[in-house]
């Protein structure tokens, strides 16, 4: 079995601002990255009565993005952000080097994605949504997906999936190295949890990866120490002298082969269970 830590949403290179923890202190709203070939615009997606452009512009008035700019809604996990065709399910697409990395490491049906991103707490001041200037920049796990099916977009059997960017976007339609991951109906890889195969998660301190130690950036994580004996792709030497895990600055998916670490496998799965179950 593989656990894949998958970095998604706005980051310092694409979007150039944190994804918001909404003022309710619970909602982790991952923002889709800008994409000139995208088939969704920021103004066409909605959350809490605001479109995504209004949210982005309110949080960062100096943003270079425009309301009509296109974005890459992937992973597409929240049904309510736009009108959907019958039969819609969450979906996640990957292509090119990142997909080859998943394939090289044997990612397959029943493996589990844990999606994380760069988040910061927001609040409402004088009727305007703003970042809390006293809040930290954090890497947080905000969703999961157990793989139930892997689709070649050129052989797509589902009408509702035609809206997904890895089918609808021009550059992906022409790409021969392209795949879409769909979730299982149930989360079976963690048998103690009665959960859907894919879901978004609310904020909880145990889903925060970034260390609580002062003076350290969001890249430094408080991973359980048993991970010192676990191989994670893109991380040949991740541990710092202060026992913080330094996450890779580049790379979208970090793959953990649970079966390759038999002495730690039960601890890894217990860690995943703890992250998902805490509401």
N, C-alpha and C positions, 0 to 999 in steps of 0.2 A: 504493500500500500504506500501511496505517496501523499504527503501533505504539501501543498503549494502556497507559499506566501506570495500574493500577487498584488503589486503596487499599482493603484489606479486612481483616477481623478486628477484634479488640478495639482500641479507641482511647481517647482521653481522655474522649470523650463517651459511648461505648457499650461498657460493660465496665469502663472506668476502670482498666486495668492492662495491662502489656505482654503480648504473646503470648510464650510461652516458647521460648527455644532450650534444648532438653532437655539434661540432664547429659552425654549422649554428645558434645555439642559440634557435632552435625551436624543433628539433627532440628529443623526449623522448624515448630512446631505452631501454626498459625493457629486462633484460637478464634472460633467463630461468635457474632455479636452477640446480645444479649438481644432477644426479640421475643414479646410477649404472644400474638400470633396464630400463633406458630410451631407446626409439627407434630412437632418433636423437643424433648426436654428435655435439659438438660445431663447428667443422670444416665443418659441412654440412649445416649450416645456414649462410645467408649472408645479409649484409647491406652496401650500399655505396661502393661496390667493395672490401670489406674485409669480411672474414668469422668471426664468432663470437669469435673464439679462438684468431684470430689475434687482434681483438679489445680488448679482455680481457687482453691478454699478453702485448700489447702495453701500456695499462693503468696501469698495475701492473705486471712488469717483474718477480717479485718474486712469482707469483701465483703458487699454487701447481697443478693446473689443467693442463691437457694435451689436445692436439688438438682432439684426438680420444675419449676423455671422453664423456660419455653420459649425456644428460640433459633432463629436464622435460619441454617441450614446452607447457606451460599451465599457463594462458589463451593463446590460439593460436589466435592472432588477426591480424597479418600482413601477408597478402597473399604473398607478394613478397619475403619473406625470404627463401623460398624453392619451389621446383616444387610441384604443386598441382594437384589433380584429379579433373575432371569436377564436378561442383556442389558445390565446397568447400565453406564453410561459417566459420566465426569465431566461436569458441567454447571454453567453460570453463568447466573443470571437477572438482569434489570435492568428497571426500570419508571420511569414518571413523568418527572421532570425529567432524571434521569441518563440514561435511555434516549433521551429527545429529544436530549440532547447528543451521544450516539453517532450517532444518525440524522442530525442536522444536519451532522455532520462526516464523513458518508459511510462509517461503519464497516460492513463487509460481509464476506462469505465470503473466507477466506484472510488476513484481517487478524489481528494477533497481540496478545493480552493478555499483559502482564507484571504479575503480581499482587505487590504489596508491602504491608508492614505494619510495625507497631511491635513490635520484639522486644527481649528482654533475656536474657542468659545465666542459666541456673539451675544449681543443684547440689543434692546430697543431704547434709543435715547431720542427724546423729542419726536417720537413717531418714526424714527429712522433706524433701520437695521445697521449696526456697526460691530466691528470686532471689539472685544473687551481688551483694552490695551494692557491690562494686567495679567491676561491669560497667557499660558505657554503655547508654543507651537508643538504639536504632538503627532506622532504616528499612532494611529488607532485602527484596530480591526473592526470593520463596519459591516461585513457580510460574509456569507459562506455559500458554497455550492458543491454538493456531491455530484460527480459526473454520472449522468444516466445514459447519455448518448453523445456521440461525436459525429457531426454532420460535415460532409463535403458540400460547401455552398453551391457548387455546380450541379449537385444531385439532390438539392433540397426538396423534401416531400411535403413541406408544410406551407400553406398559403400565408399564414400569419407571420412566418419568419421572413417573408420578403421585405419587411420593413427594417430588418436588422442591418446595421451599417456594413457588416461583412458580406452582405448580399447587395444592399441598395447603393452603397458608395461606389463611384466610378472606378477608383483605383483597386478596390477589392474585387469587383466583378471580373477584372482581367487577371487577377493573381492566381497562379496555379498552386501556390503554397499557402493555403487558407483553410481555416476550420472554424466551426462553431460548436461550442460545448453547451449541452442542454442538461438540466438537472434531473436527478432521480426523483421519484414521487416522495420517497421517505428517506430520512437520514439513517441509513442502516449501519454505517461504519462506526457509529457511536451507539451501541445497542441500548445503553441506559437512558437515552433521550428519545422522547416521542416528538419528533420535529419533522417539518417538511424538508425535502432534499435541498432546498435553497431558500434563504431568507436574508433580509437586511436586519441588522442588529442595532439596538439603541446604545447610547453611551453608558459605559460602566467602567469604573477604575481598572478592573481586571482585564479589560480589552485594550488598555493603553499600553503600547509597547515601549514608548520613550521613558527613559529613566527618570526617577524622581530626584536624582542628585542635582544639585545646583550647578550652574555654569556649563552645562553640557547641552549640545544641540539635539534636535529630534532624532538624529541618526543613531544615537546611543541608547540601547534598549536594556531593560531589566529582564532579560530572558532567564528562565530557571537554569541553575548551574549545571544540571545534567546535560544541557545542550552542548557543553564543552566536549562531550564524547560523541556528538552527532554531526555528521557531515551535512552541510547545507550548500547547495550550488551557489556560485559567485562569492563564497565566503571561505577562502582557504585558511585565513588566520584572523578571525573576527574578534577575538577576545582581547580587551585592553587590561592593563595592570590593575585597574580599579574594579575588575570583574563586571564591566559593562560590555555588552555585545555591540560592536560597531557595524551597523548594517551597510551594505554596499550602496555607493552613491549612484551606480548605474545597474541596469537590469530590471526587467519587469517581473519575472517569476523566479522565486528562490525555492528549489525543490528539496524536500526532506524525504529520503527513502526510509520509511519506518522499519521495513523488514531488514534493512542493512545494519540496523542498530538494535539487535535483539535484547541487549541488556537495558536499553532505554525505551523500548517500544511501548510498554505499558504506561510509562511516565509521559511520553509524548501524547498518547491518546487521552490520558487523564487531563493533561494540560488543555487539549482541544475541547474536551467535554466541559471543562471549567469555564473556558472562554464563551462557548455557545450558550450554556445553560443560565448564565448569570443575567437576570433581567432586573 
